[in-house]
Amino acid sequence: MEEKLAPEAMDVTLEECNQMIKHHSCSLGILKENSKFWQTENKIDLTPRSWILGSFSWENISSENCFLFESIIESHFGASEIVTPLGLAHECPYGKGNCILDDKTVLVWEVNSVRKCNFVPIGDKNGRCMGSVWLSDDARLGLTFENETRVMDCGVNITVSDQGLGSIILSETEIVRKKRSSRIYRKYFSDGIPTSSQIASQLTYLDQSLTKAINFAFVQSLSSFCEYTELVKHWTESSYMTNPTELARSIFSNPYLVAKRSARSLMKVWPCVPLERQDYEFRPTKLERCFEFLPIMLKTESKEHLAFLDPSTMIVSTSAKIGPCEEFRRLVIQVNDQILEVDQLEGKITSVKPNVINVEKLKLNWTGLIPKIESHAFHQLVLLNMTDVKEHSFVSNMVRVSQMTYQINEKDSIVLTSVSDEWKEVENQIVKGAIGDYKSIWSTMLNVIIGILAIDFTIRVGLILLEMYAGNGRLGKLIIGSKVKEVPKRVLDIRDIRRVPERSLEVDETYEQPVDRPRPLSISWPPTVRRIGGSPLAESGTLPRSHNRINRNFIGALGSNSNNVIVGVTLEGIPLKCLVDTGAITSVANIALAEWLGTKIFKTETYLQSASEHSMCARQATSVNLKIANVCVEITIHLFNDKFHWDNHDYHFILGCDAMVLLPPILIDFKNKNLRIEGSLLEIDNRLNRP
C-alpha cells in the first residue's frame, strides 16, 4: 500500500540561511548540488519492525531536509515590496535585504545603494544643443528642455527633460567656426532614467526625419487604395447586379460573351457567334406598338428570320417585350464605331454624334484630402514603465522555481504502510474468509427490507385513495357520485312487500324515534318482491344497505298511522308505495331506492327540518319519472345515505309539496280512504301486506 504525503515547511532562521549560502551546510547536514539545486539527503527509514514486538503500536516516521537555490527579485524606485516568482512578498522592501514568504521560504539579497535611487546612470552621451533641443551624435536620443525641472536624487542635482529623462552636464565645449563668429556650446550629459523616458527621447529625434517619409507613403497608399480598390469594388458590384454580361466581357476582355447572374455571388458565362453587318438589317414594323428591342431581319444560308437586337448588349433574341412607343420607338445603337438612332416603326436610321467627356478632369485630388501631420516631441506618453514588464530571465526563473518546488514536494512523499497496518490487513482477510463480507450482506438486506416496506406503503395508500375517490366511499360519492349497476327494468303485474322479521326496538326519548342499539341495521332495502300466482322472482342487481350504526332523525319517520295517505305509484315503470305528505316541503327517499332503480345520482345541498325540529342536509338527489293515476311527471327526490330505518314504514318514499305542484289538483277522502286526481280514483292503503 502507498500513501501520498504532503511535505510540511519548517521555520528557518536568517542566520542559518546565511550559513547555507556561505558554507552550503545546515543543522541537518551537508548540502549537495544537483543542477544548481542544493539539498540534504535525509530519507525516511522504512525498515520493518519486528512482527512480534513492534506490530501492536503505531509509530510516526519522518525526515527533515534543507534546500537552497538561486532566484531573482525585481523592484523599482518607490515600490513598497519586491517582486519574486516564488510568491507574494508582503512588507518586503528592497532596502531590507531579506524576506520571509508565506510558505516559510527565506529570501536573502544584497542591497545595491545605486539601485535605490530614482535615476540610474545609463552612460555618457555626446551631442549638440540647438536652443532648447539637444540631439545626440549617435542619432538615438533627443531631449527638449522647454519645461525642465531640477531634482536632487542620491546627492546629485539632476535636470529632468520634457521626456522625463534626467541629465547632468559633464562638460561644455565651444566650437569656433571660420565662417561664423557665433558661439555654440557643446554639452555632455550623463543621465539615468526609466526605459519609457529613453524611448520617448529617441522618438523625438526620429520623428523629425520620418515625418516627411510617413506623409508621402500615407498619401500614396491612401490614393491608390481609394482610387483603385473602392472604385473597382463598386463597379464590380454594380455591374454584377445590373449588367452581368458587360461585367463578363470586361473581365475576360471578350465582347462576344453572354453572362447571367444565377446566384448571390455566381455568374454563368456563354460564348456568342459574331455577326457581320451584312448578316442583318433593320426592318420597320409598321405597327402601332413598339418593342423594347430593335426588330431586325436575320439572314442565314437558307432563309431570313425575324429577330430582335438588344442595343445595350448587341445580343440577338427571338422575342421581346412590348413597351410604350414614347420610350422605345427610337433606340440608339452602336455599330462598330458609329452611333445610330433607329426608328423601329418607320425604319429611319439617323447618325448621332455624342459629346466626349474627358475622364482625366473627373479624377479627384486625393492629396488635398490627406491630413497634414506635424512633427512633435514625445513627453512621457508611455502608459507603462518597462521595468514593470517581466523579462525573459524572470519567466525562466519562474519555470525553474516550479520544477524545484515539484522536486521538493515529491521527494520521499511515497510511504509504505507499517507492520501494524500489514497485520490489520491480514485480520480483514481472515474475517472475510471465515464470515464473509458481512457489511455488504447487511447493506443488501437493509435495501431489500426498505424496498418491501416502500412497496407495501404504496399499495396501502393507493387502496385508500382508490376507495375514497373512485369507489363507493363517502368522499367518492360526494365527488363523482355513486357507481351502481343499472338494473334491467321489469314490468310486474302484482307485487307486495314482505317485511324482514326484526326484533323489538326501544324508543330514544331524546329524538322521539326508534333506535337499534345492539345490532347493525337489517338488510331490508330494497324490500323483498314476489309475484302472486307465479314462480318467485329472483333478486338481481340489488345492493345491500350500509351497516353503519347511526341516529335516525328524519321527517318521514312517522310510524304506522291510519291517517297516513299511502298510495300506489310507478317510478321508472316499477310499482312502489309512496306517502303523500302535504306537510313535507320536498320529496325524500333512501339512496338505496335510487341505486335499485338505476337512476343517475347527482350532488346537491338542501337543508331540511325533521318532525322533532332537527336540522338535516340532503347532499344527493335523483330525477325520476313518476306515474300516479295515469298522470306522468318528472320529479326530483332528495336522498339520504342509508341513515334511517325505512323498513319500519309502509311506503318507499315521501311525496312532498315540490312534486305536488307539478300534478293536477288532488282530493283526499279520509273517510272512504281514497285519493282522486283528474277523475281517477286511488285507494289509500296505509299498510303493507304482511305475510
Buried (B, 14 or more C-beta within 10 A) or exposed (E): EEEEEEBEEEEBEEEBBEBBEEEBBBEBBEBEEEEEBBBBBBEBEEEEEEEEEEBEEEEEEEBEBBBBBEBBBBBBBEEEBBBBBBEEBEEBBBEBEEBBBEEEBBBEBEEEEEEBBBBBBBEEBBBBBEEBBBBBEEEBBBBBBEEEEEEEBEEBEBBBBBBBBBBBEEEEEEEEEEEEEEEEEBBBBBBBBBEBBBBBBBBBBBBBEEBEEEBEEEBEEBBEEEEEEEEEEEEEEEBBEEBBBBBBBBBEEEEBBBBEBEEEEEBEBEEBEEBEEEBBEBBEBEEEEBBBBBBBEBBEEEEEEEBBBBBEBBBBEEEBEEBEBEEBBBBBBEEEEEEBBBBBBEBEEEEEEEEEEEEEEEEEEBEEEBEEEEEEBBBBEBEEEEBEEBEEEBEEBBEBBEEBBEBBEEBBBEBEEBBBBBEEEEEEEEEEEEEEEEEEEEEEEEEEEEEEEEEEEEEEEEEEEEBEEEBBBBEBBEEEBBEBEEBEEEEEEEBBBBBEEBEEEEEBEEBEBBBBEEEEBBBBBBBBBBBEEEEEEEEEBBBEBBEEEEEBBBBBBBEEEEEBBBBBBBBBEBBBBBBBBEEBBBBBBBBBBBBBBBBEBEEBEBEBEBBEEBEBEBBBBBEBBBBBBEBEBEBBBBBBBBBBBBBBBBBBBBBBEBBBEEBEEBEBEEEEBBBBBEEEEBEBBBEBEEE
